[in-house]
Amino acid sequence: MEHSHLLEQTELICSSFFSLLGRDLISGNSLAEKANAMYYAPFVVVAHNTEADPVFFYANLTAQQLWGLSWDEFLSTPSRLTVEAMEVSERQKLLDRARQFGYVDDYTGIRKRKDGSAFEIGTTILWNLKDKEGNYAGQAAMFREWKDC
């Protein structure tokens, strides 16, 4: 992963979180410290782009380990493919609600790993990403708890 690209992703994810929720997602004195802390955080942070079938553009190490996907695999995966089939319509309702209101902080659901096994995610915050010009730039999610199904 390219260092400058990682800093841009960190800025987008963290500044959008702060503007919507009024608190920091991750602490750090510099953008480089925040990027490092977010990548190695003991909680999941993922983000997908604005395509009609959104594809991940960020997944921290905890997310990679949880889903059993490498950085490169994550970055070529449409986010819908990480969701149990029966959860797809619920996930879409969540994405739409976050898109309308800026964020949601009360979502839980079932996700599937690369190997096909499932896990339940605890309370998740999903928020819209806005670039420096205020344009919609995708969505990010963070959760701290999960358990195998």
C-alpha positions as CSV (number, residue, x, y, z in Angstrom):
1,M,0.0,0.0,0.0
2,E,1.3,3.4,-0.9
3,H,2.0,5.6,2.1
4,S,0.6,8.9,0.7
5,H,-2.6,7.1,-0.4
6,L,-3.0,5.7,3.1
7,L,-2.7,9.2,4.6
8,E,-5.4,10.4,2.2
9,Q,-7.7,7.6,3.2
10,T,-7.0,8.2,6.9
11,E,-7.8,11.9,6.5
12,L,-11.0,11.2,4.6
13,I,-12.2,8.5,7.1
14,C,-11.2,10.4,10.2
15,S,-12.4,13.9,9.2
16,S,-15.7,12.6,8.0
17,F,-16.2,10.7,11.3
18,F,-15.3,13.8,13.3
19,S,-17.6,16.1,11.3
20,L,-20.6,13.8,11.8
21,L,-20.1,12.5,15.3
22,G,-18.1,15.3,16.9
23,R,-15.4,13.1,18.3
24,D,-12.2,11.5,17.0
25,L,-12.2,8.0,15.6
26,I,-8.6,7.6,16.5
27,S,-6.1,9.6,18.4
28,G,-2.7,10.9,17.1
29,N,-0.7,14.1,16.9
30,S,-0.2,13.8,13.2
31,L,-1.9,12.3,10.2
32,A,0.9,9.7,10.0
33,E,0.3,8.7,13.6
34,K,-3.4,8.4,13.0
35,A,-2.9,6.3,9.9
36,N,-0.6,4.0,11.8
37,A,-3.0,3.8,14.8
38,M,-6.0,3.2,12.7
39,Y,-4.3,0.5,10.6
40,Y,-3.2,-1.4,13.7
41,A,-6.3,-0.6,15.9
42,P,-7.8,-3.5,17.8
43,F,-11.2,-2.7,16.2
44,V,-12.4,-2.9,12.6
45,V,-12.4,0.0,10.2
46,V,-13.4,-0.5,6.6
47,A,-14.5,1.9,3.9
48,H,-16.0,1.5,0.4
49,N,-16.2,3.8,-2.6
50,T,-19.2,5.3,-4.5
51,E,-19.6,2.8,-7.3
52,A,-23.1,1.3,-7.9
53,D,-21.7,-1.9,-6.4
54,P,-19.3,-0.4,-3.9
55,V,-15.8,-1.9,-3.5
56,F,-13.6,-1.5,-0.5
57,F,-10.8,1.0,-0.6
58,Y,-9.7,0.6,3.0
59,A,-9.5,-2.2,5.5
60,N,-7.4,-2.1,8.6
61,L,-5.4,-5.1,9.8
62,T,-8.1,-6.2,12.3
63,A,-10.6,-6.3,9.4
64,Q,-8.2,-8.2,7.2
65,Q,-7.6,-10.8,9.9
66,L,-11.3,-11.1,10.8
67,W,-12.5,-11.6,7.2
68,G,-9.4,-13.7,6.2
69,L,-8.6,-11.4,3.3
70,S,-5.3,-9.7,2.4
71,W,-5.1,-6.0,1.7
72,D,-5.1,-6.6,-2.1
73,E,-8.1,-9.0,-1.8
74,F,-10.1,-6.5,0.3
75,L,-9.4,-3.8,-2.2
76,S,-10.9,-5.9,-5.1
77,T,-14.0,-7.0,-3.1
78,P,-17.4,-5.5,-3.4
79,S,-18.6,-4.8,0.1
80,R,-21.8,-6.8,-0.5
81,L,-19.8,-10.0,-0.8
82,T,-18.8,-9.8,2.8
83,V,-22.4,-10.1,3.9
84,E,-24.5,-13.2,4.4
85,A,-27.0,-13.6,1.5
86,M,-30.0,-13.2,3.8
87,E,-28.6,-10.0,5.2
88,V,-28.2,-8.2,1.9
89,S,-31.6,-6.4,1.9
90,E,-31.0,-5.3,5.6
91,R,-27.6,-4.1,4.7
92,Q,-29.0,-2.0,1.9
93,K,-31.5,-0.4,4.2
94,L,-28.7,0.5,6.6
95,L,-26.6,2.0,3.8
96,D,-29.6,4.0,2.6
97,R,-30.4,5.2,6.1
98,A,-26.8,6.3,6.7
99,R,-26.7,8.0,3.3
100,Q,-29.9,10.0,4.3
101,F,-28.9,10.9,7.8
102,G,-25.1,11.0,7.6
103,Y,-24.5,8.1,9.9
104,V,-26.1,5.3,11.9
105,D,-24.7,3.9,15.2
106,D,-27.1,1.1,16.0
107,Y,-26.4,-1.6,13.4
108,T,-25.6,-5.3,14.0
109,G,-25.6,-8.1,11.5
110,I,-24.0,-11.2,10.1
111,R,-20.9,-11.2,7.9
112,K,-19.1,-13.9,6.1
113,R,-15.4,-14.6,5.9
114,K,-13.4,-15.7,2.8
115,D,-13.6,-19.3,4.0
116,G,-17.4,-19.1,4.2
117,S,-17.7,-19.1,8.0
118,A,-20.0,-16.4,9.5
119,F,-19.6,-14.0,12.4
120,E,-21.9,-11.5,14.0
121,I,-20.8,-7.9,14.3
122,G,-21.6,-5.9,17.4
123,T,-22.9,-2.4,17.4
124,T,-21.5,-0.7,14.3
125,I,-21.2,2.9,13.4
126,L,-21.6,3.5,9.6
127,W,-20.9,7.0,8.3
128,N,-20.8,8.9,5.0
129,L,-17.5,10.0,3.7
130,K,-17.1,13.6,2.4
131,D,-14.1,14.8,0.5
132,K,-12.6,18.3,1.1
133,E,-15.0,19.8,-1.4
134,G,-18.0,18.3,0.5
135,N,-18.7,15.7,-2.2
136,Y,-20.0,12.2,-1.2
137,A,-17.0,9.9,-1.3
138,G,-18.4,6.6,0.0
139,Q,-19.1,5.1,3.4
140,A,-17.0,3.8,6.3
141,A,-17.8,1.5,9.2
142,M,-16.3,0.7,12.6
143,F,-17.1,-1.9,15.2
144,R,-15.3,-3.2,18.2
145,E,-17.1,-6.5,18.9
146,W,-17.8,-9.7,17.0
147,K,-18.4,-13.3,17.7
148,D,-18.5,-16.5,15.6
149,C,-21.9,-17.8,14.6
